[in-house]
Amino acid sequence: MSTDPAAVPARDPLAQVTMPPRVFAAVMAGLALVAGLVLAIVPVGVAGPVPNSRVTCGNTLGGVETGRVVADLGRPQRAETVAYVDMCERAIGNRGDYAVILFVGGVIGILALGVIRRH
């Protein structure tokens, strides 16, 4: 046995930090699932009629809450209420698309990683 440092193979310091591809895919699928749930639950807001004001619309699971929109607007006219409800529906629909894609992708990824066998 030689004590010469040149004869000892060098250890890769990144080998201790990196994770296998399967674990990485599981982490990404889990993050996608959680991100989809968070996007679905967190309330959606749109810009209000007054600068720096916000109108809360509801979340993607419950849809537009008209009572909340009217309360945030104060005493709106019917046309203003209809315009904000429409704006809220579009905002919730856009966020809902991303929430569903992330959630379903995460579920499929986790199921695929659980079903596919390692060799």
N, C-alpha and C positions, 0 to 999 in steps of 0.2 A: 504494500500500500504506500502510495506516495502522498506526501503532505503538500505537494506543490499546488498552489492555487490554480495554475493553468491546466492541471490535469483533472480538476474537479469540474464536472459539467455545470454550466451556469443555469440557475433556475429562473424561469420566466415569472417576474413579479405580477404580471397581468393574469396569469393562469389562476391565481388565487382570487381574483376579483371578478372575472368574467363568469357567466353562467351558461349552461348548455342551451342549445337552440330550443329544445322542448320546454324548458323552464321559462325562457324568455317569451315564448309564444303564450304560455299559460298566464304570465304576468300581464302581457298586453291584452289578452282576452278578458281577464279580470278587470283591468282598468277600463276597457271599453264598456263592459257591463255596468260598472259603477257610474261611469260618466253618463251613460244613457239614463240610468235611474235618477241621477242628480238633475239632468236636464228636464226630465219629466216632472219632477216634484217642485223644483224651485219656481216661484211665481215669475210670470212674464210681465214686463213693464214697457210702456211706450212713452214718448215725450209728451208732456202736457201742453196746454194752450199758452201757458205763461212760461217764459224762459226759466230754465233750471227747475222745472216742475216735472213730476212723473205721475203717470196714471197706471195703477196696478190692474192687470187684466185677469189674473187667475193663473192656473197652471195647465200644462198639456193634458193632464189626466182629467181635470174637472171642466175644462173649457172656459169660455168667457163668463165672468161673473158680472152681470149687468149692474147689480146693486153696488158693487165695489167701484165700477167705472163711474157711475153717477155720483157716488160719494166723493171720489177724487176730483171730479170736475166742478163740484159745487152745485150751482143751479143752472144746468145746461138746457139749451133749447133741444127740441126733439131731433132736429137735423144734426146738431153737434153730437148728441148721444149716439145716433145711428152711425155717424162717421167714425167715432172712436170705437164702437163695438166692431165695426168692419176692420179697422186698423188692428184691433186686438186679435180678432179671428185670424187675420193673415199672419201676425207675429207668432201666435200660438201654433198655427199650422206649419210655419217654417221651422220652429224649434222642435215640433213634434216629429218632423221628418228626420232630423239629426238624432233625436232621442231613440227613435225606433231602429234606425240603422245601427247605431252603436250598441244598443241593448241586444238586438237580435244577433248581431255579429259576435258579441261577447258570449252569448249563450251557445251559439253554434261552435265557436272556437273552443269553449270549455268542454262541450259535449264531444267534439271531435278528438280532443286530447285525451279524454277519458275513455273513449271507445277504441281508438287506434292503439294497437299494441306496439311496445318497443321491442326491438330485436337486438 
